Amino acid sequence: MMRKSVLTIVGILFLLASFPVCTFSQEAKSRYDVLLERVKKGDQAVDYREMRFAYAETSRYKPYGGNRSDLVKAMYSAYYDKHYAKAVEDAEKILKDNYVDIDAHMMAGVLYDLLGEKAKSDYHGIIGKGLLQSMMASEDGESLKTAIKIISVDEEYILLRMLGLKSISQSKLQIDDHRYDKLTVFDTETNRQLDLYFSIDIPYSWLEKSLKKSK
C-alpha cells in the first residue's frame, strides 16, 4: 500500500516536472507585461494598439495626475538647453512607469541619435512610430463613429503635433454612455480647418472609479 502511494506521488511529481517552467509564470504576468517583454526583446510584430489598451488595465495606469508632466517639462527643457544626456534620462524615467508613452519614445529616439547611440535611437523610434500609427489603425477621427480611442488626453495632442495640426478649440460630448473630445484643428499643410473626434471612455472610466474610491 505504502509502495503504491510513493509511486503515485512520484508520478505526480514527474508530470509537474514535464510542464514548461514558463507556463505558470506566463499566466501570472499581465497581458501588458507579456507584450512589454516582447517589445524589449525587439519583437516588431507586437500589436501596439493592444499594448496600449493592455497598459490601461494595469495598476500602473494613471491618466490623470502623477509626475509625468514634470518629467516631460524637464525633458524638453534639458533638450532645448542641449543637455541631451539629462533629457534622455528623463525620457527613460517616463518609460519606466509607462512604456507606451509615445512622446517619451519619440524624444528618446531623437536624443539617442544626438548622443551617437544609433541602435537605441532606432529602437525607440520604431516603437514611437508603432504606437503613433496604432492610434489611427482602425479609426480616422473624422466622425463620432470613427472616433480615435485614446488612453490619455496627452495622446490627442501628441497625435496633433505629429500630424502638423494646430488645436483651435476643444469641447466634450456625451452620447448615451460614451464620452468624446471634439477638437477643432487647423491643418497647416492644406490651410483648412477640420474636426477630430476622440473616444475618452478609457481615461474617463478610470477617473470615475478613482473618484468613487476617494469618497
C-alpha positions in Angstrom: 0.0 0.0 0.0 2.8 2.4 1.0 4.8 1.4 -2.1 1.7 2.3 -4.3 1.4 5.7 -2.6 5.0 6.5 -3.1 4.7 5.6 -6.8 1.6 7.8 -7.1 3.5 10.8 -5.6 6.5 10.2 -7.9 4.2 10.0 -10.9 2.6 13.4 -10.0 6.0 15.0 -9.5 7.1 13.6 -12.8 4.0 15.1 -14.6 4.6 18.5 -12.9 8.2 18.5 -13.9 7.2 17.8 -17.5 5.4 21.1 -17.8 7.4 24.0 -19.2 8.8 26.2 -16.4 7.3 29.3 -18.1 3.7 28.0 -18.1 2.9 29.2 -14.6 5.0 32.4 -14.7 3.4 33.4 -18.0 -0.1 33.0 -16.5 1.0 35.2 -13.6 2.0 38.0 -15.9 -0.5 40.6 -17.1 -1.2 40.9 -20.9 0.7 44.2 -20.8 3.8 42.6 -19.2 3.9 39.8 -21.8 3.7 42.4 -24.7 6.3 44.6 -22.9 8.7 41.7 -22.7 8.3 41.0 -26.4 8.9 44.7 -27.3 12.0 44.9 -25.2 13.4 41.8 -27.0 13.0 43.7 -30.3 9.8 41.9 -31.5 8.4 44.3 -34.1 5.3 42.2 -34.7 3.7 43.3 -31.5 0.3 44.9 -31.8 0.9 48.3 -30.3 -2.8 49.1 -30.1 -3.4 46.1 -28.0 -0.4 47.0 -25.9 -1.7 50.5 -25.2 -5.1 49.2 -24.1 -3.5 46.4 -22.0 -1.4 49.0 -20.2 -4.7 50.8 -19.3 -5.8 47.7 -17.5 -2.8 47.6 -15.1 -2.4 49.3 -11.7 0.3 51.5 -13.2 -2.2 53.2 -15.4 -2.8 56.8 -14.2 -4.0 59.0 -17.0 -4.5 62.0 -14.6 -2.0 63.2 -12.0 1.3 61.6 -11.3 4.7 63.2 -12.1 4.6 62.7 -15.9 4.0 66.4 -16.7 7.0 67.4 -14.5 9.3 64.9 -16.2 8.1 66.0 -19.7 8.8 69.6 -18.9 12.2 68.7 -17.5 13.0 66.5 -20.6 12.1 69.3 -23.1 13.9 71.9 -21.0 17.1 69.8 -21.0 16.7 69.2 -24.7 16.4 72.9 -25.6 19.4 73.6 -23.3 21.3 70.9 -25.3 21.7 68.7 -22.1 20.9 65.6 -24.1 22.1 63.1 -21.5 19.9 64.6 -18.9 16.9 64.8 -21.3 17.2 61.1 -22.2 17.4 60.3 -18.6 14.1 62.0 -18.0 12.6 60.1 -21.1 13.7 56.8 -19.6 12.1 57.7 -16.3 8.8 58.3 -18.0 9.1 55.0 -19.8 9.9 53.1 -16.6 6.3 53.7 -15.5 4.6 53.8 -18.9 6.3 52.1 -21.8 3.5 53.1 -24.2 4.2 56.8 -23.8 4.6 58.0 -27.4 6.2 61.3 -26.6 9.0 59.7 -24.5 9.8 57.2 -27.1 9.9 59.7 -29.9 12.1 62.1 -27.9 14.4 59.2 -26.8 14.9 58.3 -30.4 16.0 61.9 -31.2 18.1 62.2 -28.1 20.0 58.9 -28.5 20.7 59.9 -32.1 22.2 63.2 -30.9 24.3 61.2 -28.4 25.6 59.0 -31.2 23.8 55.8 -30.0 22.1 54.8 -33.2 20.9 51.3 -32.1 19.0 52.8 -29.2 17.8 55.7 -31.4 16.3 53.3 -34.0 14.8 51.1 -31.3 12.8 53.9 -29.6 12.0 55.5 -33.0 10.4 52.2 -34.2 8.3 51.8 -31.0 7.3 55.5 -31.0 6.1 55.3 -34.6 4.4 52.0 -34.0 2.4 53.4 -31.0 1.5 56.5 -33.0 0.3 54.6 -36.0 -1.7 52.3 -33.8 -3.9 55.3 -32.8 -5.3 55.6 -36.3 -5.0 51.9 -37.3 -8.8 51.4 -37.0 -10.3 54.9 -36.8 -9.6 58.2 -38.6 -11.3 60.5 -36.1 -13.3 62.3 -38.7 -16.7 61.4 -37.1 -18.1 60.1 -33.8 -18.5 56.7 -35.4 -14.7 56.6 -36.2 -13.6 58.5 -33.1 -10.0 57.6 -32.2 -9.7 55.6 -29.0 -7.1 57.1 -26.6 -5.9 56.1 -23.2 -4.9 59.6 -22.2 -5.6 63.1 -23.3 -1.8 63.5 -23.9 -2.2 61.1 -26.8 -4.6 63.6 -28.5 -2.1 66.4 -28.5 0.9 64.2 -29.4 -1.1 63.0 -32.5 -1.9 66.6 -33.5 1.7 67.6 -33.2 2.9 64.7 -35.3 0.3 65.3 -38.0 1.2 69.1 -38.1 -2.3 70.1 -36.8 -2.9 73.1 -34.5 -5.7 72.9 -31.9 -8.2 75.8 -32.2 -10.9 74.7 -29.7 -11.9 71.7 -27.7 -15.3 70.5 -26.4 -16.6 67.5 -24.6 -19.5 65.4 -25.8 -21.6 62.6 -24.2 -23.6 60.3 -26.4 -25.5 57.7 -24.4 -22.9 56.1 -22.1 -19.9 57.2 -24.2 -17.8 60.3 -23.9 -15.8 62.1 -26.5 -13.4 65.0 -27.0 -14.1 67.1 -30.1 -11.1 69.1 -31.3 -11.4 71.7 -34.0 -7.9 71.9 -35.6 -6.1 73.7 -38.4 -4.1 71.8 -41.0 -1.0 73.9 -41.7 -0.3 71.9 -44.9 -3.7 72.2 -46.6 -4.7 75.5 -44.9 -8.1 74.1 -43.9 -10.0 73.6 -40.7 -11.5 70.3 -39.6 -13.0 68.5 -36.6 -11.4 65.4 -35.0 -13.2 63.2 -32.5 -11.5 61.1 -29.8 -13.2 58.5 -27.6 -12.2 59.2 -24.0 -14.1 56.3 -22.4 -11.0 54.6 -21.1 -9.5 57.5 -19.2 -12.9 58.8 -18.1 -13.8 55.4 -16.7 -10.5 55.4 -14.7 -11.3 58.8 -13.3 -14.8 57.9 -12.3 -13.5 54.8 -10.4 -10.8 56.8 -8.7 -13.3 59.4 -7.5 -15.6 56.7 -6.1 -12.7 55.2 -4.2 -11.7 58.5 -2.7 -15.2 59.1 -1.2 
